[in-house]
Amino acid sequence: MTPKSSFPAALKTVRKARSLSQEAFSDVSSRTYLSSLERGLKSPTLNKVAELCEVLDVHPLTLLTLTYAGDGKGADKLFERVRRELAGIQALQDK
């Protein structure tokens, strides 16, 4: 899996794990641009990654680590672990 194809998956995975809509990013990005990122049609700058991560409430290195996690099988396992951990953190914050 290349960074070009895995960044969209990492972004979408974290966004969904945080239960955020594309519209939740309206302060830093248009819904159309975010959709283009998630479909791999565009590549963000490092500044944009930092802005997106502020909305996602994750460190940019987390998102980049997910992007470079390796082949599809390893990345899928890592994505699932991140989904579970983010869901647990969200549940604690909601209490």
C-alpha positions as CSV (number, residue, x, y, z in Angstrom):
1,M,0.0,0.0,0.0
2,T,1.5,3.3,-1.0
3,P,1.2,6.6,1.0
4,K,-0.9,8.0,-1.8
5,S,-3.5,5.2,-1.4
6,S,-3.1,4.7,2.4
7,F,-3.4,8.3,3.5
8,P,-7.1,8.5,2.3
9,A,-7.8,5.3,4.2
10,A,-6.1,6.5,7.4
11,L,-7.9,9.9,7.3
12,K,-11.3,8.3,6.7
13,T,-10.7,5.7,9.4
14,V,-9.8,8.2,12.1
15,R,-12.6,10.6,11.0
16,K,-15.2,7.8,11.3
17,A,-13.7,6.5,14.5
18,R,-14.2,9.9,15.9
19,S,-17.8,10.0,14.6
20,L,-17.1,13.1,12.6
21,S,-18.8,14.1,9.5
22,Q,-17.0,15.8,6.6
23,E,-18.9,19.0,7.5
24,A,-17.2,19.0,10.9
25,F,-14.0,20.2,9.2
26,S,-15.6,23.3,7.8
27,D,-13.3,25.6,9.8
28,V,-10.2,24.1,8.1
29,S,-11.5,22.6,4.8
30,S,-14.4,22.4,2.5
31,R,-16.4,19.2,2.4
32,T,-15.5,18.8,-1.2
33,Y,-11.7,19.1,-0.5
34,L,-12.0,16.6,2.4
35,S,-13.9,14.2,0.1
36,S,-11.1,14.6,-2.5
37,L,-8.5,13.8,0.2
38,E,-10.4,10.7,1.3
39,R,-10.7,9.5,-2.3
40,G,-7.0,10.1,-3.0
41,L,-7.7,12.7,-5.6
42,K,-5.6,15.3,-3.8
43,S,-2.7,15.4,-1.4
44,P,-2.6,17.7,1.6
45,T,0.3,19.9,2.6
46,L,1.9,19.3,6.1
47,N,0.1,22.4,7.3
48,K,-3.2,21.0,6.2
49,V,-2.5,17.7,7.8
50,A,-1.9,19.5,11.1
51,E,-5.2,21.4,10.7
52,L,-7.1,18.3,10.0
53,C,-5.5,16.5,13.0
54,E,-6.6,19.4,15.2
55,V,-10.2,18.6,14.2
56,L,-9.6,14.9,14.5
57,D,-8.0,15.5,18.0
58,V,-5.0,13.3,17.1
59,H,-1.3,14.1,16.7
60,P,-0.3,14.4,13.1
61,L,2.3,11.6,13.6
62,T,-0.6,9.3,14.5
63,L,-2.2,9.9,11.1
64,L,1.1,9.6,9.3
65,T,1.9,6.4,11.2
66,L,-1.4,4.9,10.0
67,T,-0.5,6.1,6.5
68,Y,2.9,4.3,6.5
69,A,1.8,1.3,8.6
70,G,2.8,-1.1,5.9
71,D,0.8,-3.4,3.6
72,G,-2.9,-3.7,3.5
73,K,-3.1,-6.6,6.0
74,G,-0.9,-4.8,8.6
75,A,-2.7,-1.5,8.1
76,D,-6.1,-3.1,8.5
77,K,-5.1,-4.6,11.9
78,L,-3.7,-1.2,13.0
79,F,-6.8,0.7,11.7
80,E,-9.0,-1.7,13.8
81,R,-6.9,-1.2,16.9
82,V,-7.0,2.6,16.4
83,R,-10.8,2.5,15.9
84,R,-11.2,0.6,19.2
85,E,-8.9,2.8,21.1
86,L,-10.5,6.0,19.8
87,A,-13.9,4.7,20.6
88,G,-12.8,4.0,24.2
89,I,-11.3,7.4,24.6
90,Q,-14.5,9.0,23.2
91,A,-16.6,7.0,25.6
92,L,-14.5,8.2,28.5
93,Q,-14.8,11.8,27.3
94,D,-18.6,11.5,27.0
95,K,-19.0,10.5,30.6
